[in-house]
Amino acid sequence: MGGAVVDDEAPSVKAPDGGWGWAVLAGCFVITGFSYAFPKAVSVFFKELIQEFGVGYSDTAWISSILLAMLYGTGPLCSVMVNRFGCRPVMMVGGLFASLGMILASFSTSIIHIYLSTGVITGLGLALNFQPSLIMLNRYFNLKRPLANGLSAAGSPVFLCGLSPLGQFLQDYYGWRGSFLILGGLLLNCCVCGALMKPLQNLKPAEQQHDQEDKKKKEKLLDFSVFKDRGFVIYTVAASIMVLGLFVPPVFVVSYAKELGNEDTSSALLLTILGFIDIFARPTCGVIAGLKWVRPRCVYLFSFAMLFNGTADLVGSQANDYVSLVIFCIFFGVSYGMVGALQFEVLMAIVGTEKFSSAIGLVLLAEAIAVLVGPPSAGRLLDATKSYMYVFLLAGSEVLLSGVVLATCNFLFIKKKPREPAVYLSETVTLADDETNQHTSRAEGQQMTEKKKVINENKNNDNDVRPKSVAVDSQEVERFLKEPQANGDMAACPETCL
């Protein structure tokens, strides 16, 4: 698979590329926003939680880590549930779990309760919404899928810009317990988004539908055959390396600015700049990826986005004032938005519609390990060196390496897909027909030549036997016709005689 393809196998139902798909896209936008922005927005309440339970900042930071771990690590579980029950029921249950976790957290009496309620239960609920929403988006869009992925991915920066100020506002008026209750009610909107995920109707006859249902029952709940696809293996390895350093700069850029002597407000503004650029970068990249010339090569566009992001990290490590960090955030926001818009589009293009539900679960599981290792390892490096430059250098090197791995391995080890057997069959039939026609025409030509020879020989023989001119006496002919013929004999005529 030298590049991206639309689909390896023809799905049972054709993607409408519009219609109700736009409602599905709106639901995916909301789900993506909650899934990626909520773990970061919860950090607004860390200060009050530290005072409430008498713990340190590192203890409260585990809340966001557990949320992300559940979001990524439960990928195979989500795949099994989607293949067993379908996307809509799983998302409805996930919305209830996400809301229930925050409501239970408002009654917590220890930080362990927060870990279990907000981290585990809410994280599981968001995971049960995030993965099925991407699966449904893949089913509803085919030709316009890059644009749909870009618009859906834009939900992450939009919600990040909205949830953090909302959390601060709720905390000032209702405290962290009241805020958790309100956020729990807000997460019930995930159930509404799940209700939008209407399955596509199969217009085939009832017998074919029954056969397809029996086939689905026999299918595995988690298809590990995707590992036989070299493109999927290369993508998984590259994505895991990328996640090691991708989320490090947004975590440390504010502290980096404070280390350079900037005010807290100015330092926090950097994340706003990054998020604002990200909002426009994702849909724009989706439009570019959908172009006729670019889409078959979107794997290499994704590699370029990785290289761009890693280079931005390396250059940003040399920043020594606020203006330099602002420029870094602009370029990082563009590259970060490109990565966010393309990562699942490329995976969909590699494995196709039929295996995407299993593939995304396995990829998220691999990325979950990298998510847990990446930021803590960067924090330990910071403690050892006391310099943010090395942290950004490490993150940039990891993302650069992922881009190189994806591009080079895809170019060297992934061959173009062989043509379908039907193509070979049609070509064989055509060649056979051509050869048959050639043989037939040759045989007919030989027969025609022989016939001409025979005719010419007969003519020559006739010329030898018959005189050149034959004179017919009219009186003799009349006398011959008037003579009576015996009964049963054929009357001769001039035509037969001649």
C-alpha positions in Angstrom: 0.0 0.0 0.0 2.3 2.7 -1.1 -0.3 5.3 -0.1 -3.7 5.7 1.2 -6.7 4.0 -0.4 -10.4 4.5 -0.1 -11.2 1.0 1.0 -9.7 -2.4 0.5 -13.1 -4.2 0.6 -16.4 -3.0 -0.6 -18.6 -2.3 2.4 -22.1 -3.8 2.5 -23.7 -0.3 2.6 -22.4 2.6 0.6 -21.3 5.7 2.6 -23.7 8.5 1.8 -21.0 11.2 2.2 -23.7 13.6 3.5 -27.3 13.6 4.6 -27.5 12.3 8.2 -23.8 12.0 8.1 -23.5 15.7 9.0 -25.5 15.0 12.2 -23.0 12.2 12.9 -20.2 14.6 12.3 -21.7 17.1 14.8 -21.8 14.3 17.4 -18.2 13.3 16.7 -17.2 17.0 17.1 -18.7 17.1 20.6 -17.3 13.7 21.6 -13.8 14.5 20.4 -13.9 17.8 22.3 -14.9 16.1 25.6 -12.5 13.2 25.2 -9.3 15.3 24.6 -10.1 18.5 26.4 -11.7 17.1 29.6 -8.5 15.5 31.0 -6.7 18.9 30.6 -9.7 21.0 31.9 -9.8 19.0 35.2 -6.4 20.5 36.1 -8.3 23.7 37.0 -9.5 22.1 40.2 -6.1 20.7 41.3 -5.3 23.5 43.7 -8.6 23.1 45.7 -8.2 19.3 45.7 -4.7 19.7 47.1 -6.1 21.9 49.9 -9.1 19.6 50.5 -7.2 16.3 50.8 -3.8 17.5 51.9 -1.9 15.9 48.9 0.8 17.1 46.6 0.6 18.3 43.0 2.0 15.0 41.7 -0.9 13.1 43.4 -3.6 15.2 41.7 -1.8 15.0 38.4 -2.6 11.3 38.4 -6.3 12.2 37.8 -5.5 13.4 34.3 -3.1 10.5 33.7 -5.7 7.9 34.6 -8.3 9.6 32.4 -5.9 9.5 29.4 -4.9 5.9 30.3 -8.5 4.8 30.3 -9.2 6.7 27.1 -6.3 4.9 25.2 -5.9 1.7 27.2 -9.5 0.4 26.9 -9.4 0.5 23.1 -9.6 -3.3 22.7 -12.5 -3.5 25.1 -14.4 -0.8 23.1 -13.7 -2.7 19.9 -15.2 -5.9 21.3 -18.3 -4.1 22.6 -18.8 -2.3 19.3 -18.5 -5.5 17.3 -20.9 -7.2 19.7 -23.6 -4.6 20.4 -23.1 -1.8 17.8 -22.0 1.9 18.2 -25.2 3.5 19.4 -25.8 1.4 22.5 -22.2 1.5 23.5 -22.1 5.3 23.3 -25.3 5.7 25.3 -23.9 3.5 28.1 -20.6 5.4 27.8 -22.4 8.8 28.3 -24.0 7.4 31.5 -20.7 6.2 32.8 -19.0 9.6 32.1 -21.7 11.5 33.9 -21.9 9.0 36.8 -18.2 9.3 37.5 -18.2 13.1 37.9 -21.4 12.9 40.1 -19.8 10.3 42.4 -16.6 12.3 42.5 -18.5 15.3 44.0 -19.1 13.1 47.1 -15.5 11.9 47.5 -13.8 12.0 50.8 -10.3 11.0 49.7 -8.1 11.4 46.6 -8.4 7.6 46.0 -12.2 8.1 45.5 -11.3 10.8 42.8 -9.0 8.3 41.1 -11.8 5.7 40.9 -14.7 8.0 40.0 -13.2 10.7 37.8 -10.2 8.7 36.5 -11.6 5.2 36.0 -15.4 5.6 35.6 -15.5 8.9 33.7 -12.4 7.8 31.7 -14.1 4.6 30.7 -17.3 6.5 29.7 -15.3 8.9 27.5 -13.5 5.9 25.9 -16.8 4.2 25.1 -17.9 7.3 23.3 -14.7 8.3 21.5 -13.9 5.2 19.6 -17.5 4.3 18.3 -17.9 7.9 17.1 -14.8 7.6 14.9 -16.1 4.2 13.6 -19.5 5.8 12.7 -17.8 8.7 11.0 -15.8 6.3 8.9 -19.0 4.5 7.8 -20.9 7.7 6.9 -18.1 9.4 4.9 -15.8 8.0 2.2 -15.0 10.6 -0.5 -15.4 13.5 2.0 -13.8 11.6 4.9 -10.6 13.7 5.1 -12.7 16.9 5.6 -15.0 15.1 8.0 -12.0 14.0 10.1 -10.5 17.4 10.1 -13.8 19.0 11.3 -14.3 16.4 13.9 -10.7 16.8 15.3 -11.3 20.5 15.6 -13.6 19.7 18.6 -10.5 19.2 20.8 -9.1 22.8 20.7 -12.5 24.3 20.6 -13.6 22.5 23.8 -10.2 23.1 25.4 -10.7 26.9 24.9 -14.2 26.6 26.4 -14.0 24.0 29.2 -11.0 25.6 31.1 -12.6 29.0 31.5 -16.0 27.3 32.3 -14.3 25.2 35.0 -12.7 28.3 36.6 -16.0 30.1 36.6 -17.9 27.2 38.2 -15.1 26.8 40.8 -15.4 30.4 41.9 -19.1 30.2 42.3 -19.9 26.6 43.4 -16.6 25.1 44.6 -15.1 22.0 43.2 -18.0 19.7 44.5 -20.7 21.8 42.8 -18.6 22.1 39.7 -18.2 18.3 39.5 -22.0 17.9 39.7 -22.6 20.5 36.9 -19.9 18.9 34.7 -21.5 15.5 35.3 -24.7 16.9 34.0 -22.9 18.4 31.0 -21.4 15.0 30.1 -24.9 13.6 29.7 -24.7 15.3 26.3 -22.6 12.3 25.3 -25.8 10.3 25.4 -27.4 12.8 23.0 -24.5 12.4 20.6 -24.8 8.6 20.9 -28.4 8.8 19.9 -27.3 10.6 16.7 -25.3 7.5 15.6 -28.1 6.0 13.5 -26.9 2.8 11.8 -26.9 2.8 8.0 -29.8 0.9 6.4 -29.0 -2.1 4.2 -31.2 -2.0 1.1 -30.3 -5.5 0.0 -32.9 -8.3 0.0 -33.9 -10.0 3.2 -32.0 -13.2 2.4 -28.7 -11.4 1.8 -29.2 -9.4 5.0 -29.8 -12.7 6.9 -26.6 -14.1 5.4 -24.7 -11.0 6.4 -26.0 -11.2 9.9 -24.9 -14.9 10.2 -21.5 -13.9 8.8 -21.1 -11.1 11.4 -22.0 -13.6 14.2 -19.2 -15.8 13.0 -16.7 -12.9 12.9 -14.2 -12.4 15.7 -15.0 -9.7 18.3 -11.4 -8.5 18.0 -9.7 -9.1 14.7 -6.0 -9.6 15.2 -5.5 -10.3 11.5 -4.8 -6.6 11.0 -1.2 -7.3 12.2 -0.7 -9.2 9.0 -0.9 -5.9 7.2 2.5 -4.3 7.0 1.0 -0.9 6.7 -0.9 -1.3 9.9 2.2 -2.5 11.8 4.3 0.4 10.5 1.6 2.9 11.4 1.3 1.4 15.0 5.0 1.6 15.6 5.3 5.1 14.2 2.3 6.4 16.2 3.6 4.9 19.4 6.9 6.7 19.0 5.2 9.9 18.1 2.9 9.9 21.2 6.1 9.7 23.4 6.9 13.3 22.6 3.7 14.8 21.0 2.0 15.8 24.3 5.1 17.0 26.1 5.4 20.7 24.8 1.8 21.6 25.6 2.4 20.4 29.2 5.6 22.2 29.8 5.4 25.4 27.6 3.7 27.4 30.3 6.3 26.5 32.9 9.0 27.2 30.3 7.6 30.7 29.9 7.6 31.2 33.6 11.1 30.0 33.9 12.1 32.7 31.5 10.7 35.4 33.8 7.3 36.0 32.2 4.1 36.7 34.1 1.5 34.0 34.8 -1.1 35.5 32.6 1.2 36.0 29.7 2.5 32.4 30.1 -1.0 31.0 30.2 -1.8 33.0 27.0 0.6 30.7 25.1 -1.8 27.8 25.4 -4.7 30.0 24.1 -2.6 30.9 21.1 -1.7 27.3 20.4 -5.3 26.2 20.7 -6.6 29.1 18.5 -4.2 28.1 15.7 -5.1 24.5 16.2 -8.8 25.2 15.6 -8.2 26.4 12.0 -5.3 24.1 11.2 -7.3 20.9 11.5 -10.2 21.6 9.1 -7.7 23.2 6.7 -5.5 20.1 6.7 -8.6 18.0 6.2 -9.5 19.9 3.0 -5.9 19.5 1.7 -5.9 15.8 2.5 -9.1 15.4 0.5 -7.6 16.8 -2.7 -7.5 14.3 -5.6 -3.7 14.4 -5.9 -3.0 14.4 -2.2 -5.4 11.8 -0.8 -3.6 8.7 -2.3 -0.5 10.0 -0.6 -1.9 11.1 2.7 0.5 8.7 4.5 3.4 10.9 3.4 1.4 14.1 4.3 1.1 12.6 7.8 4.8 11.9 7.8 5.5 15.5 6.9 3.2 16.7 9.7 5.3 14.7 12.1 8.6 16.0 10.8 7.1 19.6 10.9 6.1 19.1 14.6 9.4 17.6 15.6 11.3 20.4 13.9 9.2 23.0 15.7 10.1 21.4 19.0 13.8 21.4 18.2 13.7 25.1 17.2 11.5 26.0 20.2 14.1 24.5 22.6 16.4 27.4 21.7 13.8 30.1 22.7 15.1 32.6 25.2 12.2 35.2 25.3 8.5 35.5 25.1 8.3 36.4 21.4 10.3 33.3 20.6 7.8 31.2 22.5 4.8 32.8 20.7 6.4 32.0 17.3 7.0 28.5 18.5 3.3 28.1 19.6 2.1 29.3 16.2 4.2 26.7 14.3 3.5 24.0 16.9 -0.2 24.7 16.6 -0.2 24.3 12.9 1.8 21.0 13.0 -0.2 19.7 16.0 -3.4 20.4 14.1 -2.1 18.6 11.0 -1.3 15.5 13.1 -4.6 15.6 14.9 -6.5 15.8 11.6 -4.6 13.1 9.8 -3.8 10.4 12.4 -7.2 8.6 12.2 -7.7 9.4 8.5 -4.5 7.5 7.7 -5.5 4.6 9.8 -8.9 4.4 8.1 -7.2 4.5 4.7 -4.8 1.7 5.7 -7.2 -0.9 7.1 -10.5 0.0 5.5 -14.0 0.2 6.9 -14.4 -3.5 7.8 -11.4 -3.8 10.1 -11.3 -0.2 11.5 -13.2 -1.0 14.7 -10.6 -3.6 15.7 -7.6 -1.7 14.4 -8.3 1.5 16.3 -8.7 -0.4 19.5 -5.3 -2.0 19.1 -3.6 1.2 18.1 -5.0 3.1 21.1 -3.8 0.3 23.4 -0.2 0.7 22.0 -0.4 4.5 22.4 -1.7 4.2 26.0 1.7 2.8 27.0 3.5 5.6 25.3 1.2 8.2 26.9 2.0 6.9 30.4 5.7 6.8 29.7 6.2 10.1 27.7 5.4 13.0 30.0 6.8 11.3 33.2 10.1 10.6 31.5 10.2 14.2 30.3 9.6 15.3 33.9 12.4 13.1 35.2 14.7 14.6 32.6 13.7 18.1 33.7 14.5 17.2 37.4 17.9 15.8 36.4 19.0 18.6 34.0 17.0 21.6 35.4 16.7 22.8 31.8 13.6 22.9 29.6 15.8 22.9 26.5 16.6 19.2 26.9 12.9 18.3 27.4 12.0 20.0 24.1 15.0 18.4 22.4 13.9 14.9 23.5 10.3 15.5 22.5 11.3 16.8 19.1 13.7 13.9 18.4 11.0 11.4 19.2 8.4 12.9 16.9 11.0 13.4 14.2 12.0 9.7 14.5 8.3 8.7 14.1 8.0 10.7 10.9 11.1 9.1 9.5 10.0 5.6 10.4 6.6 6.0 8.8 7.8 7.6 5.6 10.9 5.4 4.9 9.2 2.1 5.9 6.1 2.9 3.9 8.3 3.7 0.9 10.7 0.7 1.2 8.5 -2.1 2.5 5.0 -1.4 1.3 4.5 -2.4 -2.3 1.6 -1.4 -4.5 -1.5 -3.5 -4.1 -1.9 -6.3 -6.6 -4.7 -6.0 -9.1 -7.9 -7.8 -8.3 -8.4 -11.3 -9.6 -11.4 -10.1 -11.7 -9.1 -7.8 -13.5 -6.7 -10.6 -14.3 -9.7 -12.8 -15.4 -11.1 -10.1 -17.7 -7.7 -9.5 -19.2 -7.2 -13.3 -19.7 -10.6 -13.6 -21.3 -9.8 -10.7 -23.5 -6.4 -12.1 -24.5 -8.0 -15.5 -25.2 -10.7 -13.9 -27.3 -8.1 -11.9 -29.2 -6.1 -15.1 -29.9 -9.2 -17.0 -30.9 -10.2 -14.2 -33.3 -6.7 -14.2 -34.7 -6.8 -17.9 -35.3 -10.3 -17.8 -36.7 -9.4 -15.0 -39.1 -6.3 -16.9 -40.2 -8.3 -20.0 -40.8 -11.0 -18.1 -42.7 -8.4 -16.5 -44.8 -6.9 -19.8 -45.7 -10.3 -21.2 -46.5 -11.1 -18.2 -48.7 -7.8 -18.6 -50.5 -8.5 -22.3 -51.2 -12.0 -21.5 -52.4 -10.7 -18.9 -54.8 -8.2 -21.4 -56.1 -10.9 -24.0 -56.6 -13.2 -21.5 -58.3 -10.4 -20.4 -60.6 -9.6 -24.0 -61.5 -13.2 -24.8 -62.3 -13.4 -21.7 -64.5 -10.3 -22.9 -66.3 -11.8 -26.3 -66.8 -15.1 -24.9 -68.0 -13.2 -22.7 -70.4 -11.5 -25.8 -71.7 -14.7 -27.9 -72.2 -17.2 -25.2 -73.3 -16.8 -23.4 -76.6 -16.2 -19.7 -76.4 -19.6 -19.0 -78.0 -22.8 -21.1 -78.2 -25.4 -20.4 -80.9 -29.0 -21.4 -80.1 -31.6 -21.9 -82.9 -35.0 -20.4 -82.0 -37.0 -22.7 -84.2 -35.5 -25.8 -82.7 -36.3 -24.5 -79.3 -40.0 -24.0 -80.2 -40.3 -27.4 -81.7 -38.7 -29.0 -78.6 -41.2 -27.3 -76.2 -44.3 -28.4 -78.3 -43.3 -32.1 -78.2 -45.4 -34.1 -75.6 -43.4 -35.5 -72.6 -44.0 -38.8 -70.9 -46.0 -38.8 -67.7 -43.7 -38.3 -64.7 -40.9 -36.8 -66.8 -39.7 -33.3 -66.1 -40.4 -30.9 -68.8 -37.1 -29.4 -69.9 -36.8 -25.7 -70.3 -34.2 -23.5 -71.9 -32.9 -22.5 -68.5 -32.3 -26.1 -67.3 -30.8 -27.0 -70.6 -28.4 -24.1 -70.6 
